[in-house]
Amino acid sequence: MFGLFNTVDLIIFGTGIGISILLMMFLPVDNFWIAILAITPGLICGFLVVPIPNYHNVRTVINNAWIFYTTRQKYIWKGWCFDNGETGKK
């Protein structure tokens, strides 16, 4: 939608809002803490899909952090004297 959200983001947000609406219909929301509990799924899903600079959204940042800290990093340094398999001068 307008280049900000993809289909998965809209599904996540819609599901969170739908669960919040169902909880508000079935729980007694006259109590403050129960009302907060009822809207929590919508707030969490909204937080996950909010766009942020330099990334697509918060969900992408969390995924990138997870991949960075859970996979083995392989850094290839060729150095200043690397010759790309060439020997001698041409």
Secondary structure, 3 states (H helix, E strand, C coil): CCCCCCHHHHHHHHHHHHHHHHHHHHCCCCCHHHHHHHHHHHHHHHHHHCCCCCCCCHHHHHHHHHHHHHCCCCCCCCCCCCCCCCCCCC
